[in-house]
Amino acid sequence: MTSDDRIERPAAGLYGQFRDVLHDADGEQRWDRGWVRNTIVTDFRRLLAGFVRGTPTTAESVLGLAVGAGLPAWDASGPPQPSPTQAALVDPHPHLVPRAQLQLDYIDPATGTISATPTGTLQLKALLGPGVPAWPDGNHATSTLREFGLVARLDGTQVLLNYRTHPAIAKDPASTLERTIWLVF
């Protein structure tokens, strides 16, 4: 047994996954992409350490869900694989769905249902309804989405917790995107 074999890795099992469902203006489901893994990034582990350590570190929980346009070039080449060292979205002007507009629930891992008591699985659900984000605008030529990440704050600085690039979602002004994210600890 090497010394590395004796090192405990409590966050090694930490992972995220998400599911996107798009609904048209009539509420009819257009498509469901199914569950896909996303990438937990370095700053998430730093944030967890900040929560455990406490003062003088200040760690604030999820501020919201940032969604971005990514790069149009990804449409031809396919989106790049997300990196665990990602520190921000590629889009310098992402739309933020604030925490108050997210539904946060604990999930019972045995049943996949909402639990009233804390579990090791946290579900965050966002609805990007008609006209959200309000693109095109001065920074976005279209309303196409290609990336996202949950954001929090560590020592006063906004940090990324997870990150994912995905095939382009051409979100028209009347559609609703339902994004469900699970963080499994």
C-alpha positions in Angstrom: 0.0 0.0 0.0 1.4 3.4 -1.0 1.0 6.5 1.2 -1.4 7.8 -1.5 -3.7 4.9 -0.9 -4.2 6.0 2.7 -5.3 9.5 1.9 -9.0 10.0 2.3 -10.7 11.9 -0.5 -14.0 13.0 0.9 -15.0 15.2 -2.1 -13.9 12.6 -4.7 -17.5 11.5 -5.2 -18.8 15.1 -5.7 -20.4 15.4 -9.1 -23.1 17.3 -10.9 -25.6 16.4 -13.6 -28.3 18.3 -15.4 -31.3 17.9 -17.6 -32.8 20.4 -20.1 -36.4 20.3 -21.3 -37.7 22.9 -23.8 -41.4 23.8 -24.0 -43.0 25.8 -26.7 -45.4 28.8 -26.2 -48.3 26.4 -25.7 -46.5 24.5 -22.9 -45.9 21.5 -25.1 -42.6 19.7 -24.7 -40.4 20.2 -27.8 -37.5 18.1 -26.5 -35.9 16.5 -23.5 -32.1 16.0 -23.7 -32.0 13.6 -20.7 -29.5 13.6 -17.8 -25.9 14.7 -18.6 -23.0 15.1 -16.3 -21.6 18.6 -15.7 -18.2 19.5 -14.3 -17.5 20.5 -10.7 -14.8 23.2 -10.9 -12.0 24.0 -8.5 -13.7 27.0 -6.9 -16.5 24.7 -5.7 -14.0 22.8 -3.6 -12.5 26.1 -2.3 -16.0 27.3 -1.4 -16.7 24.1 0.6 -13.4 24.5 2.4 -14.4 28.1 3.2 -17.8 27.0 4.6 -16.0 24.5 6.9 -13.3 26.9 8.0 -15.5 29.9 8.6 -14.0 33.2 9.7 -12.1 35.0 8.4 -13.2 33.3 5.1 -16.6 34.4 4.0 -18.4 31.9 1.8 -21.9 32.6 0.4 -24.1 29.9 -1.1 -25.5 29.8 -4.6 -26.2 33.3 -5.9 -27.8 32.0 -9.1 -27.5 30.3 -12.4 -25.4 32.0 -15.1 -26.3 31.2 -18.7 -24.2 32.3 -21.6 -24.0 32.3 -25.4 -20.6 30.6 -25.5 -19.1 30.9 -28.9 -21.0 30.5 -32.2 -18.0 28.6 -33.6 -19.0 25.7 -31.2 -22.0 25.1 -33.5 -19.7 23.8 -36.3 -17.1 22.1 -34.2 -19.2 21.0 -31.2 -18.9 22.5 -27.8 -15.6 22.0 -26.1 -15.4 19.7 -23.1 -15.7 21.6 -19.8 -12.6 21.9 -17.7 -12.4 21.6 -13.9 -10.2 24.7 -13.9 -12.9 26.8 -15.6 -13.3 30.1 -13.5 -16.0 31.9 -15.5 -18.3 31.5 -18.5 -16.8 32.2 -21.9 -19.6 34.7 -22.5 -18.4 37.9 -20.7 -22.0 39.1 -20.3 -24.0 36.0 -19.1 -27.6 36.2 -17.9 -28.0 35.5 -14.2 -31.1 33.7 -13.0 -31.0 34.9 -9.3 -31.3 32.5 -6.4 -34.8 33.8 -5.6 -36.0 32.5 -8.9 -34.4 29.0 -8.4 -36.2 26.2 -6.7 -33.8 24.4 -4.3 -34.7 21.0 -2.8 -33.0 18.0 -1.2 -33.4 14.8 -3.1 -33.8 11.3 -1.5 -31.1 9.3 -3.4 -33.1 6.1 -3.0 -36.3 7.3 -4.5 -35.3 10.4 -6.5 -38.1 12.4 -4.8 -37.9 15.6 -2.8 -36.9 15.2 0.8 -37.9 17.5 3.7 -34.6 16.8 5.4 -31.0 17.4 4.2 -29.5 14.6 2.0 -26.4 14.3 -0.1 -28.2 15.4 -3.2 -29.3 19.0 -3.9 -31.6 19.8 -6.8 -31.7 23.3 -8.3 -34.4 24.0 -10.8 -34.6 27.1 -13.1 -37.3 28.1 -15.5 -36.1 30.5 -18.2 -39.5 31.6 -19.4 -40.6 33.6 -22.5 -38.2 36.4 -23.2 -35.5 35.1 -20.8 -32.8 36.0 -21.3 -33.7 39.3 -23.0 -31.5 38.7 -25.9 -30.6 39.8 -28.6 -29.2 42.8 -26.9 -26.1 45.0 -27.2 -23.9 42.0 -26.2 -25.7 39.1 -27.9 -26.7 38.9 -31.6 -29.1 36.0 -30.9 -30.8 34.3 -27.9 -28.9 31.1 -28.4 -27.5 29.4 -25.2 -24.4 27.2 -25.2 -23.1 27.2 -21.6 -24.0 27.6 -18.0 -22.7 27.4 -14.4 -23.9 28.0 -10.9 -22.2 30.9 -9.1 -21.6 31.7 -5.5 -19.3 34.2 -3.6 -16.0 33.5 -1.8 -14.3 36.3 0.1 -16.4 38.9 -1.8 -15.6 37.5 -5.3 -18.1 35.7 -7.5 -16.9 32.1 -8.2 -18.1 29.4 -10.5 -19.2 26.1 -8.9 -19.9 24.0 -11.9 -19.7 24.5 -15.6 -21.1 22.9 -18.7 -21.0 23.6 -22.4 -23.8 22.1 -24.5 -25.2 22.0 -28.0 -26.8 25.3 -29.0 -30.3 26.0 -27.7 -32.0 28.5 -30.0 -34.3 29.9 -27.4 -37.1 31.8 -29.2 -38.9 34.6 -27.3 -42.0 32.4 -26.6 -40.3 29.2 -25.3 -39.5 28.1 -21.8 -36.3 26.2 -20.9 -36.6 24.0 -17.8 -33.1 23.3 -16.4 -32.7 20.9 -13.5 -29.3 20.5 -11.9 -28.3 17.9 -9.3 -25.3 18.3 -7.1 -24.3 15.0 -5.5 -22.0 15.1 -2.4 
